[in-house]
């Protein structure tokens, strides 16, 4: 079995683990029958769950881990637990036994352990957290979503390169457009970091795809395929968007339950509303990725169900089978070569 088809899984992370994790992996085997899963956690809990599956039991190996990193544990404390299911899964990637890891556990611990154990790809200063969100024109990639609150213009350029490649691999876009999130779309807007990053991207190999500055409303509007920002701003934008989607759902429910005529209207619009629910289903967008590390690292939402976790596995396998990290290395090399040529003109 090729390493490129092996995924390490933290089975003990998540609100409904390990049952949710095993059920999600069983779903994932339908799309990836060639995949193999190294599952880390409490064997006493995992063995009966995996034995009861139809397909997963033939595609998985179980590995005991005595410790569990709780959702509220500080990253510094998590780093000391060498036998946690999360640490053992990440160690499997470091050892070359697996090409990537998926966890629904503690986000801070996953980021800290991944950075320290796997380290970043040469040429990448800081990893970025990327995820997919819905827009009026299709899915859009957002990054960084919280991995970095301290950054410089070079970091934003690296995020743009990684985000552009992520959109190619996961969304299947041949030439995704890229925008820098700013307080206005005019060239003079924003601070020196943003303006410097924009100037670099205009001279880069993805210059033809660089849209320039975009504003908050452009995210939902689908103005560009990839929205690049710092971790603080990106996290606020993500949580605001999640809250807005939840509000829309609650308002629709309230409106259609407001009286008999409203309920009749619901019956007439039921087909369209079902399609809307499918489009905005958060499970479709589960699976944030820490880009820029020596290995694929995917974070599933802690409250995800089996379908949502399976989607996070889909994201990880797409990145692994498309050799995402090597494409990042190639993209950075092309970027540096172009900037060097520009500097000697």
Secondary structure as the mmCIF struct_conf table of DSSP 4:
data_model
#
loop_
_struct_conf.conf_type_id
_struct_conf.id
_struct_conf.beg_label_comp_id
_struct_conf.beg_label_asym_id
_struct_conf.beg_label_seq_id
_struct_conf.end_label_comp_id
_struct_conf.end_label_asym_id
_struct_conf.end_label_seq_id
HELX_RH_3T_P HELX_RH_3T_P1 UNK A 3 UNK A 5
STRN STRN1 UNK A 6 UNK A 10
TURN_TY1_P TURN_TY1_P1 UNK A 11 UNK A 12
BEND BEND1 UNK A 14 UNK A 14
TURN_TY1_P TURN_TY1_P2 UNK A 15 UNK A 18
HELX_RH_AL_P HELX_RH_AL_P1 UNK A 19 UNK A 31
TURN_TY1_P TURN_TY1_P3 UNK A 33 UNK A 34
STRN STRN2 UNK A 36 UNK A 41
HELX_RH_AL_P HELX_RH_AL_P2 UNK A 43 UNK A 51
TURN_TY1_P TURN_TY1_P4 UNK A 52 UNK A 52
BEND BEND2 UNK A 54 UNK A 55
HELX_RH_3T_P HELX_RH_3T_P2 UNK A 56 UNK A 58
TURN_TY1_P TURN_TY1_P5 UNK A 59 UNK A 59
STRN STRN3 UNK A 60 UNK A 64
STRN STRN4 UNK A 67 UNK A 67
TURN_TY1_P TURN_TY1_P6 UNK A 71 UNK A 72
HELX_RH_AL_P HELX_RH_AL_P3 UNK A 75 UNK A 78
TURN_TY1_P TURN_TY1_P7 UNK A 79 UNK A 80
TURN_TY1_P TURN_TY1_P8 UNK A 82 UNK A 83
STRN STRN5 UNK A 84 UNK A 84
HELX_RH_AL_P HELX_RH_AL_P4 UNK A 85 UNK A 94
TURN_TY1_P TURN_TY1_P9 UNK A 95 UNK A 96
BEND BEND3 UNK A 97 UNK A 97
BEND BEND4 UNK A 99 UNK A 99
STRN STRN6 UNK A 100 UNK A 103
BEND BEND5 UNK A 105 UNK A 105
HELX_RH_AL_P HELX_RH_AL_P5 UNK A 107 UNK A 117
TURN_TY1_P TURN_TY1_P10 UNK A 118 UNK A 118
STRN STRN7 UNK A 120 UNK A 120
HELX_LH_PP_P HELX_LH_PP_P1 UNK A 121 UNK A 121
TURN_TY1_P TURN_TY1_P11 UNK A 122 UNK A 123
BEND BEND6 UNK A 125 UNK A 126
STRN STRN8 UNK A 128 UNK A 135
TURN_TY1_P TURN_TY1_P12 UNK A 136 UNK A 137
STRN STRN9 UNK A 138 UNK A 143
BEND BEND7 UNK A 145 UNK A 147
BEND BEND8 UNK A 149 UNK A 150
HELX_RH_AL_P HELX_RH_AL_P6 UNK A 153 UNK A 171
BEND BEND9 UNK A 174 UNK A 175
STRN STRN10 UNK A 178 UNK A 181
BEND BEND10 UNK A 183 UNK A 183
BEND BEND11 UNK A 185 UNK A 186
TURN_TY1_P TURN_TY1_P13 UNK A 187 UNK A 188
BEND BEND12 UNK A 190 UNK A 190
HELX_RH_AL_P HELX_RH_AL_P7 UNK A 192 UNK A 202
TURN_TY1_P TURN_TY1_P14 UNK A 203 UNK A 203
BEND BEND13 UNK A 204 UNK A 204
TURN_TY1_P TURN_TY1_P15 UNK A 205 UNK A 206
HELX_RH_3T_P HELX_RH_3T_P3 UNK A 207 UNK A 209
STRN STRN11 UNK A 210 UNK A 214
HELX_RH_AL_P HELX_RH_AL_P8 UNK A 216 UNK A 221
TURN_TY1_P TURN_TY1_P16 UNK A 222 UNK A 222
BEND BEND14 UNK A 223 UNK A 223
BEND BEND15 UNK A 225 UNK A 225
STRN STRN12 UNK A 226 UNK A 228
HELX_RH_AL_P HELX_RH_AL_P9 UNK A 231 UNK A 256
TURN_TY1_P TURN_TY1_P17 UNK A 257 UNK A 257
BEND BEND16 UNK A 258 UNK A 259
HELX_RH_AL_P HELX_RH_AL_P10 UNK A 260 UNK A 279
TURN_TY1_P TURN_TY1_P18 UNK A 280 UNK A 280
HELX_RH_3T_P HELX_RH_3T_P4 UNK A 282 UNK A 285
STRN STRN13 UNK A 288 UNK A 291
TURN_TY1_P TURN_TY1_P19 UNK A 292 UNK A 292
STRN STRN14 UNK A 293 UNK A 293
BEND BEND17 UNK A 294 UNK A 295
STRN STRN15 UNK A 296 UNK A 299
TURN_TY1_P TURN_TY1_P20 UNK A 302 UNK A 303
HELX_RH_AL_P HELX_RH_AL_P11 UNK A 306 UNK A 321
TURN_TY1_P TURN_TY1_P21 UNK A 322 UNK A 323
HELX_RH_AL_P HELX_RH_AL_P12 UNK A 324 UNK A 343
TURN_TY1_P TURN_TY1_P22 UNK A 344 UNK A 344
#
